[in-house]
Amino acid sequence: MHPHKTLAKAANVRYPTAARLAEYIGPLIKDRGEHCDGLKMTPEVVYRWCGEHARYILSWCRRNKHETIAERVISLSQDRFPRRGRGR
């Protein structure tokens, strides 16, 4: 499945919104000085940045009354990567 389709489904947004992810998040990444001005801002850059900052993003969601987003992401990751008990 194309990454934008996956994002659209997981975030419950339309495909065009998911496809413009770099337009929405790119300026934030550049303003934080975490991407060189001479390089193109691509969806792959944004996905990587989001992965590197996932803890902060989820914390922000919880603090700003977007708990359902955080809960949805955590439940999806637990389904895909269940925790193992100690000693395994």
Secondary structure, DSSP 8 states (H G I E B T S, - for coil): --HHHHHHHHHT--HHHHHTHHHHHHHHHHHTT-S-TTS---HHHHHHHHHHTHHHHHHHHHHTT-HHHHHHHHHHHHHHS----TT-
